[in-house]
Amino acid sequence: EQLVRRRMAERKVSFKQALNDAIREGAGAGPRPPFRTATASMGRPAVNLDRALQLAAELEDEELVRKARRGS
């Protein structure tokens, strides 16, 4: 908002005009370079991920049993 207000004062234009000018200038800045992330090999999975939902259910069951034994 301060940027738009500054433009209003500098250019002696309305808020609407200053806002539209700022949007147009930002849109015309050109495309940003694509975002890239570094990759790293994490090796082979320790479990068969073909049955990932089954594995998640088993882990949840184990956690419920652990909590029941602990009394929480």
N, C-alpha and C positions, 0 to 999 in steps of 0.2 A: 504494500500500500504506500509505503514511503517513497518508493521508486516512482510510482504514478504521481504522487503529490509533487515530487521534485520536478518531474516532467511538466506538470501543469504550470508550475512557477516559471521554469526556464522558457517554455514555449508559449506561455500565455494562452493555453487552450483549456477546454473543459475536461472534467474528470473522464468522461466517456471517451473523448478524443485521445487523451493521454493513454488510457487503458488500451484502446484499440491499437494505437501506434506501438505500444510495448508488446502486445500480442503479435502483431505483424512482424516486428523486428525479431522477436524470438523464434517465430516460425520460419523466418527466412535465414536463420543462422546456419542452415545446412544440417545434414544428418550427422549424428554422433557416430563415432566408430563403434563397431559391434562389441558388446561386452563379452569378454572371454575369461574363462577360468582355467587354472592349471589342473591337469588331471594326474592322477597317480594310481598305479596298479596296487590293488589291495589283496591280490592273490586270489586263490580259489575260495569259494565260500566253504565254511566249516560244516554246513548243513545243506541238505537238499532243499533248494528253494522252490521246487515244483509243488511242494505242499506247505507253503509259507503260512497259510491260514491255519492249517492243522498245528503247525509248530507254535504259532501265536496262542492258540487255544490251550495247548499243553503247558506253555509257560505261564499263562494266566491261571490255569488250574493249580500248578505248583505253588504259585504265589498265594492263592486262596488257602491252600492247605497249610502253608507256612504261617500265615496270619492266624488261622484257626488254632493251630498248636500253640502259638504265642499268646493267644487270648485277646487279640485286638480286633 
